[in-house]
Amino acid sequence: MTRSDVDILVAGGGVAGLTATAAFASAGFRTLCVDPVPPVTSADADGSDLRSTAFLMPAVDLLAGAGLWDRLAPHAAPLRIMRLADAGGAPGIVRTSGDFDSAEIGAEAFGYNLPNWLLRREMVGHLGATSGAELRAGVRVTGLTPRTDAALVALSDGTQARARLVVAADGRDSAVREALGIGTRRWGYGQKAVVFTVAHEAPHDGVSIEIHRTGGPFTLVPLPDRDDGPASSVVWMETGPRAAALAALPEAEFNAALAARACGVLGAIRLTSPRRIWPIISQLADRLDGPRTALIAEAAHVVPPIGAQGLNMSLADLAALRDLVVGAADIGAPELLARYHRKRHRETALRVAGIDALNRAAMAEPRPLRDLRRAGLAALHGLPPLRHAAMRLGLGATSQARAGIPGAD
């Protein structure tokens, strides 16, 4: 059997796994990334991921340090204002809205938004030109045997890798996590998200808009302008049956439903892509460490797509792990991995609980609860110290942006 010796094996080639591979390779570690599904790197290809990712500033710092940001920046749309709106009254009408402006906390932007399919295209291209990084697409982990000084990882291509550290970034149904016997708590909401892109009449001006109404949030996130005008990505959360019905509507009927749900905030609006459906759950692993293994991203936690928290929590995992292993004598030592667990698990649990509460509030149907949601938004936005604290908490750090490429001062 052919065996390769690496410092780090990353299981999973999603955005988090590809970023991890670039980050560890840039830090001087020989890094192998395996993923059972070859990355789809075109918006028009079957199975393309039409979601987008809003990288908040701490994540942008990580991407820059990994050598990725220079490739991504030309395709990114800045998110300068986060607008929360409540539309819990008459259909098609925003009752209350509040703007959270990054300039108020001394930042050029909260972050930058890019389509997921484009992220994979650029990240795969970067890894192909990076010394010490290797991506094996169409290959999965089939066995994991931790030893004192390394883990032996069996792969589906018939080879074996010997890795000092295994990083599980292989999704909510992580095979690596299962192999280690690490349990999870998972719960659902009876929701699904319809995901697609749109063209719209009014410019978005770097404003991300989250409109709350029974069924869940409807979020418009800026994309770079198209040749025919402004564009945004949309995550439309609804009850499962309603989401399925929306995804099946003829395009003209869907555009009418879309216009009503968007409440006219960006003028005339129309679908410009296929529609995809994603289940909405929350999940938290019991531990983030195992023998010679660290869990990151959706192998560690899953949250509803609210406030751009999901992938940014994942990259906070990666940043914490990277900081621990750089300069360590043994990057897979039990005490090092236990420190990683302690550093991330409690904070992650608190964020999962907070996002869970926000999602349940967004789904509220009874009129008194909808009015309470409206009052809460008004109170949060109306008190500057509270508003600024919420913005810093949402970033996950207090880093600020410099002119040009943002990063910590």
C-alpha angles and dihedrals in degrees: 000000000000112000127193123199116217137161096228133017115199114202109206132041102213121118092283094047094047091048090049091052092051093045096050093043091051088053090057101262122134099239131190121191120195126187129173093216119060108235116262105224103177130072091221098051122105110267094018115162105240094184119105131218125225107208110205118212099270088053091049088054089053092049091050091051090050091053094247104106097075089060094044103041096076090058098044130105115211120236105213100158131033109205119196115195134183117213098170096129129060113359117269096017129109108219100186135004137177131193121219104199119199090212089069090068095041098261129130090218140346088239146296133279127220134170113258095230090055092047090057092047093053095040093050089050091050094050090050089061098040122100113230095022126104129178119198108190120198092029126112137186111260100172141012126199114179116206134181096271104019146359122252108219121195114210132204093241089068095257131112131221126206108209131178088210133019117205113201109212094146100123141257092314092047113185090200092054090049092049089055093048094238110158129218140204111226130178136169139210104211086254138127131184125231107210126196144124129257143194116221140188102235123059114253092219092206093301120140110204124203112187115194122209136141109299095038142292124319108210129194113193121188121251126186111280118271125224088262096048145280120356138191139179118237134210108189111187118199141148111292097255093045092049091050090049092050093050090052097049119114109258096254092052091045091052089053091051089045093053091051094048092047089057091218093285092140099027121239110009135188141179116260103175143036116282121245128192124219126185116237117225141144121226138171128188117229090231135011095210138060136161106318088340140105124191119219137169118001092350084067104032143356126198136175113269098264126135095358089279105132106075092026089060087050093053090047086058089052094047092051092048093046092052091053098048099043105097094005118138091219114024093192099044115140093236092051092050091046088055089052090052092050092046096052112022101070094044090047092050090052092050093047089052092048095049090045089056092048092050093050090049090050091052094051113135107180112090095235090055092047090051090048089053089052092049091048092054091049092050094047093050097039097060110068097203091050091044093051092046090051091051093051091046090051091054090056090226141040095242115137133210127254122208110280115008107021124234143137114302 
